Amino acid sequence: MKLRIYFRPRLAVLLLGGAAGLSWSAVLAPGWPLGAIALPFALHYSMLASLSAWALWRIHALERWCGWDRAERLLILAPHEDDCVISAGGIGIRNHGLGGATRIVYLAPDETPGLPAIRAAEARAAWQEAGLDGTELRHLDLLPPLHQRDPQRLRVAATTLRSIVDDFKPTVIVMPMFEGGHIHHDMTAALVGSIVTAQDSFEIYEAPEYSPHVSLVDTPHRIIVLATRWLFGLVAYYGPPDGVDGRPILKFRLDRSELATKRRMLSAFASQNAPSLAATRAYPDRLVRWDPATRRRYPFRPGAYERLATMAHRILPAAIATRLLPIQDGPIGRDGRLTDWHEEWGKDAVDR
């Protein structure tokens, strides 16, 4: 039976250290030369334990707790219905409890016939758990379908988003992170970045969700996820999403009842594998402060791991390559390569 570890990196690192210790026992106990048989395993698990210990240190360096202690005018922008709860369900609960105003705007209905109405109903049920009625939910069709480019439609979407902001007058906006995980997430983040002016006084936060690449510096939870895959298939670590560029991850404190409510909200999305969402996404909300200086064409540059994994997938059988070096080939909706925002909207619109 597999041990599933959710959001507890210390335990995963401890188990990796234990595996390294057992491997060295197998080297030292029988003596030379029999112990030499176990030496490659001891070195391998020592490397994994060292990498995971480094990742644990990076988690402490990157992440910091913060509170949501006053009522705000909170605008949550999400491409799809479950995204808003994953990214900001906890602070939505807290903000409503403090007497703040919360509005949720969805930008891309599901393309499967019949599902848009189902997912909209699930969203209403989810936010009812937080005390919000359906009047504060807006379901729009602003973004191009997956696998299509439509620069003109994105320009119209930008104008519409600006009208939504001007109408609601938020003090805080939460949007998806431009991270290369899903094209609609990247579009939303880039659109918001394009409409912000120097006169705007609201705060903007990005919400990571996919952790689509691997970096020793920027994605420590992903490092631990990959390392625990080698624990004989007996352990699986499910970490929260990392950022992409080393900006601090702000973890918003939620009490037990708020976390339980967020879990119930996630359980409302039956069409999106609700049990998995409730198990793997019910962490305290994790946000990164948006920085205008981070506007760029690509969410991240491929690192050494991406290059090695890509080469392995070209050379080895797919099942073996996936087991040894799992990789996300490209953003959902743009398979095979990273999102290039210049190509989505047009270079002139991004650079203006």
C-alpha positions in Angstrom: 0.0 0.0 0.0 1.4 3.4 -1.0 2.0 6.1 1.6 0.6 9.4 0.3 2.1 12.5 1.8 0.3 15.8 1.3 2.1 19.1 1.8 4.5 17.7 4.4 7.9 18.0 2.8 9.9 17.2 6.0 8.4 13.8 6.2 9.3 13.0 2.6 12.9 14.2 3.1 13.1 12.1 6.3 12.1 9.0 4.4 14.6 9.7 1.7 17.3 10.1 4.3 16.2 6.8 5.8 16.5 5.1 2.4 20.1 6.4 2.1 20.9 5.2 5.6 19.5 1.7 4.9 21.5 1.6 1.6 24.7 2.4 3.4 24.0 -0.3 6.0 23.7 -2.7 3.2 27.2 -1.6 2.0 28.9 -1.7 5.4 27.3 -4.6 7.2 28.5 -7.5 5.0 31.9 -5.9 4.4 34.0 -5.9 1.3 33.5 -7.2 -1.4 29.8 -8.2 -0.9 29.0 -4.7 0.3 30.2 -3.3 -3.0 27.0 -4.6 -4.7 24.9 -2.1 -2.7 27.3 0.8 -3.2 25.6 2.2 -6.3 22.3 2.2 -4.5 23.8 3.9 -1.5 25.3 6.7 -3.7 22.1 7.1 -5.6 19.9 7.5 -2.5 22.5 9.7 -0.8 22.3 12.0 -3.9 18.5 12.0 -3.7 18.5 12.7 0.1 21.0 15.6 -0.5 18.8 17.1 -3.2 15.7 16.8 -1.1 17.5 18.4 1.9 18.5 21.3 -0.4 14.9 21.6 -1.6 13.7 21.7 2.0 16.1 24.6 2.7 14.8 26.4 -0.5 11.2 25.9 0.7 12.1 27.8 3.9 13.9 30.5 2.0 11.1 31.1 -0.6 7.9 30.6 1.5 6.6 32.9 4.2 3.3 33.0 6.1 1.1 36.0 6.0 -2.4 36.9 7.1 -5.6 38.3 5.4 -6.8 40.4 8.3 -9.0 43.1 6.8 -12.0 43.4 4.5 -11.0 44.0 0.9 -12.7 44.4 -2.4 -11.4 41.1 -3.8 -11.6 40.3 -7.5 -10.7 36.7 -8.5 -10.1 36.1 -12.2 -10.0 32.5 -13.3 -10.2 30.8 -16.7 -12.1 27.8 -15.3 -14.4 27.2 -12.4 -12.2 25.1 -10.1 -9.2 27.4 -10.6 -10.6 30.2 -8.4 -11.1 27.9 -5.5 -7.6 26.3 -5.9 -5.9 29.7 -6.0 -8.0 31.9 -3.7 -10.8 29.8 -2.1 -9.3 30.3 1.4 -8.9 34.1 1.2 -12.4 34.3 -0.4 -13.8 32.5 2.7 -11.8 34.8 5.0 -12.6 38.0 3.1 -16.3 37.3 3.1 -16.2 36.5 6.8 -14.5 39.9 7.5 -17.3 41.7 5.6 -15.4 42.3 2.4 -16.8 42.2 -1.1 -15.7 39.3 -3.3 -16.4 38.9 -7.0 -15.3 35.9 -9.1 -15.1 36.2 -12.9 -14.6 33.1 -15.2 -13.2 33.7 -18.6 -13.2 30.5 -20.6 -16.2 28.0 -20.5 -15.4 24.4 -21.0 -15.4 23.4 -24.7 -17.1 20.0 -24.1 -20.8 20.2 -25.0 -23.0 20.3 -21.9 -20.2 20.9 -19.5 -20.3 24.7 -19.2 -23.7 24.6 -17.5 -22.5 21.8 -15.2 -19.3 23.5 -14.2 -21.1 26.8 -13.6 -23.5 25.0 -11.3 -20.6 23.4 -9.5 -19.0 26.8 -9.0 -22.2 28.3 -7.5 -22.4 25.3 -5.1 -18.7 25.7 -4.2 -19.0 29.4 -3.3 -22.2 28.9 -1.4 -20.1 26.9 1.0 -18.1 30.1 1.5 -21.3 32.1 2.0 -21.4 33.8 -1.4 -24.5 33.7 -3.5 -24.5 33.4 -7.3 -24.8 37.1 -7.9 -21.1 37.6 -7.4 -20.1 35.0 -10.0 -19.7 36.1 -13.6 -19.3 33.4 -16.4 -17.9 35.0 -19.6 -16.5 33.7 -22.8 -13.5 35.9 -23.5 -10.6 33.7 -24.3 -9.9 31.8 -27.6 -10.5 28.1 -27.6 -7.6 25.8 -26.9 -5.2 25.3 -29.8 -6.4 28.4 -31.6 -4.8 31.9 -31.9 -7.1 34.9 -32.1 -5.2 38.2 -31.4 -8.3 40.3 -32.1 -10.4 38.4 -29.6 -7.7 38.9 -27.0 -7.7 42.6 -27.6 -11.5 42.6 -27.0 -10.9 40.5 -23.9 -8.5 43.1 -22.5 -11.0 45.9 -23.0 -13.7 43.8 -21.2 -11.4 43.0 -18.3 -10.6 46.7 -17.9 -14.3 47.5 -17.8 -14.8 44.8 -15.1 -12.0 46.3 -13.0 -13.3 49.8 -13.4 -16.8 48.7 -12.5 -15.9 46.7 -9.4 -13.1 48.9 -8.2 -11.1 46.1 -6.5 -8.4 46.7 -3.9 -6.9 43.3 -4.6 -6.9 41.2 -7.8 -5.9 37.5 -7.8 -5.1 35.9 -11.2 -3.4 32.8 -12.4 0.4 32.8 -12.7 2.1 33.2 -16.1 3.9 29.9 -15.7 3.6 27.8 -18.8 1.1 25.3 -17.4 -2.1 26.1 -19.2 -2.5 28.5 -22.1 -5.7 30.1 -20.6 -3.9 30.8 -17.4 -1.0 32.5 -19.2 -3.5 34.5 -21.3 -5.3 35.7 -18.3 -2.1 36.8 -16.5 -0.8 38.5 -19.6 -4.1 40.3 -20.3 -4.3 41.7 -16.7 -0.7 42.9 -17.0 -1.5 44.6 -20.2 -4.4 46.7 -18.8 -2.7 47.9 -15.6 -1.8 51.6 -15.5 0.4 53.7 -13.3 -2.7 55.2 -11.7 -4.1 51.9 -10.5 -3.7 51.4 -6.7 -4.9 47.8 -6.3 -2.6 45.0 -5.4 -2.2 42.1 -7.8 -1.3 38.5 -6.9 -0.4 35.6 -9.2 -1.5 32.1 -8.2 0.8 29.2 -9.2 -1.0 26.0 -10.0 1.0 23.7 -12.3 4.7 23.8 -11.5 5.4 22.8 -15.1 9.2 22.9 -15.0 12.0 21.7 -12.7 14.6 24.0 -11.0 16.8 23.4 -8.0 16.4 27.1 -7.2 12.7 27.9 -8.0 10.7 24.6 -7.6 11.8 22.8 -4.4 8.5 21.0 -3.9 8.8 19.5 -7.4 12.3 18.3 -6.6 11.0 16.4 -3.6 8.1 15.0 -5.7 10.6 13.6 -8.2 13.0 12.3 -5.6 10.3 10.3 -3.7 9.4 8.5 -6.9 12.5 6.4 -6.2 11.2 5.2 -2.9 10.5 1.7 -4.3 7.0 2.8 -5.4 5.9 2.9 -1.8 5.7 6.7 -1.2 4.2 9.5 -3.2 4.7 13.2 -2.1 2.1 15.7 -3.2 3.5 19.2 -2.8 1.8 22.5 -3.4 2.7 24.4 -6.5 5.9 26.4 -6.7 6.6 29.6 -8.5 8.8 30.0 -11.6 11.3 32.8 -10.9 12.3 32.9 -7.3 9.8 35.5 -6.0 8.6 34.8 -2.5 5.6 32.5 -2.1 3.0 34.0 0.3 1.1 31.4 2.3 -2.1 32.8 3.7 -3.0 31.5 7.2 -6.3 29.6 7.4 -7.8 28.0 10.5 -9.1 24.5 10.5 -12.6 25.4 9.7 -11.6 27.6 6.8 -9.4 24.7 5.4 -12.3 22.3 5.8 -14.6 24.7 4.0 -12.1 25.0 1.1 -12.0 21.2 1.0 -15.8 21.1 0.7 -15.7 23.7 -2.0 -13.2 21.6 -4.0 -15.4 18.6 -3.5 -18.2 20.4 -5.4 -16.4 20.0 -8.7 -17.6 16.5 -9.4 -16.9 16.9 -13.2 -13.2 17.6 -12.4 -12.4 14.6 -10.2 -13.5 16.1 -6.9 -11.8 13.6 -4.6 -8.5 14.3 -6.2 -9.0 18.1 -6.0 -10.0 17.9 -2.3 -7.0 15.8 -1.5 -4.3 17.5 -3.5 -5.5 21.2 -3.6 -6.8 21.9 -0.1 -3.6 23.7 1.0 -3.5 27.3 2.4 -3.7 29.7 -0.6 -0.3 30.4 -2.1 0.1 33.7 -4.0 3.0 35.7 -5.5 3.0 39.5 -5.7 2.8 40.5 -9.3 5.7 42.6 -10.4 5.5 44.7 -13.6 9.2 43.9 -14.2 8.4 40.2 -14.6 6.4 40.8 -17.8 8.2 38.7 -20.5 7.6 36.6 -23.5 8.2 33.2 -21.8 7.2 32.1 -18.3 10.6 30.4 -17.9 13.6 29.2 -19.8 14.1 25.5 -20.2 16.7 24.2 -17.7 19.0 21.3 -17.6 16.3 18.9 -16.4 13.9 19.8 -19.3 16.7 19.2 -21.8 17.7 15.9 -20.3 14.1 14.7 -20.0 13.3 15.7 -23.6 16.4 13.8 -24.9 15.4 10.7 -22.8 11.9 10.8 -24.3 13.4 10.8 -27.8 15.7 7.9 -27.1 14.0 5.6 -24.6 10.6 3.9 -24.7 7.9 6.2 -23.5 7.0 4.2 -20.4 10.6 4.1 -19.2 11.3 7.7 -20.0 8.2 8.8 -18.2 9.1 6.7 -15.2 12.7 8.0 -15.0 12.3 11.6 -16.1 8.6 12.8 -16.2 8.1 16.0 -18.1 5.3 18.3 -19.2 5.9 18.7 -22.9 4.2 22.1 -23.2 1.4 24.2 -21.8 -2.1 22.7 -22.1 -3.4 24.1 -25.3 0.1 24.6 -26.8 1.5 21.2 -26.7 5.2 20.7 -27.4 6.6 24.1 -26.4 6.5 27.0 -24.0 3.9 29.8 -24.3 5.2 32.7 -26.3 3.0 35.6 -25.5 4.2 37.6 -28.5 2.6 34.9 -30.7 -0.6 34.7 -28.8 -1.5 38.4 -29.0 1.0 40.1 -31.2 4.4 41.7 -30.5 3.1 45.3 -30.8 0.4 44.8 -28.2 2.9 43.3 -25.7 5.5 45.9 -26.1 3.3 49.0 -26.1 
